Amino acid sequence: MSEPLLKVRGLEAWYGRLQALFGLDFDVPENGVVTLLGANGAGKTTTLRALSGMIQTAGDIVFAGNQIGGTVTEDIVRLGIAHVPEGRGTFTAMTVEENLQLGAMTRRDPGAIAQDIERTYAYFPRLAERRRQQAGTLSGGEQQMLAISRALMLRPRLMLLDEPSFGLAPLIVEELFGILADLKEKEGLSMLLVEQNAAMALEIADEAYLIETGRMIMSGPAQQIGSDENVRRAYLGY
């Protein structure tokens, strides 16, 4: 069996003196999608921040065979981990295309960058129509598409997605998750997905992990977790 792209063992994390994660173990396989589920405040967003080097951590974080625990965020990005934070984080005063170019700032291949901009437009045609428009004037769904597109410009091996459906209309959510499924199938992109829309997350994911107050309480194939009626009632809200 091949080694996972991301292997996390005994992950702990702190905000100052307050410990938020307690010994998490999980894997993200190459070309796979894993979802982290749990109530608000369970530690899902904190887990993504810990993997991105944004907060104090302890434990083993191994990405593509390299120990990255304690590595600064900029170097984690250069290794091929892209983080799409909750709230989208677009640069509102810049145009759509300027946001995409910013996503490729660690790269030095202008021709390939230009090709990748067109590649992202193929996934998100609405952004192509608005390439000269200021990001701050886009709808919420379009801003989320732009945030994902900007992360794709890194050419990542792993994308960390924090609540991509937050605040979006159901039809936009369905469209967005369809594109994420395409990225998995066509690009082989691995994803670690934090998402309150548990049903949608489980539909796209291969594996699921359930977090409660900073501790892992359950894991398994996404289909199995989603079909457990007790889990659904107690934790997933549907």
Beta strands, then each sheet from edge to edge (+ up, - down):
strand 1: 6-15
strand 2: 18-28
strand 3: 33-37
strand 4: 56-63
strand 5: 66-67
strand 6: 81-84
strand 7: 158-162
strand 8: 190-194
strand 9: 207-212
strand 10: 215-221
sheet 1: 2+ 1- 4+ 5-
sheet 2: 6+ 7+ 8+ 3+ 9+ 10-
end
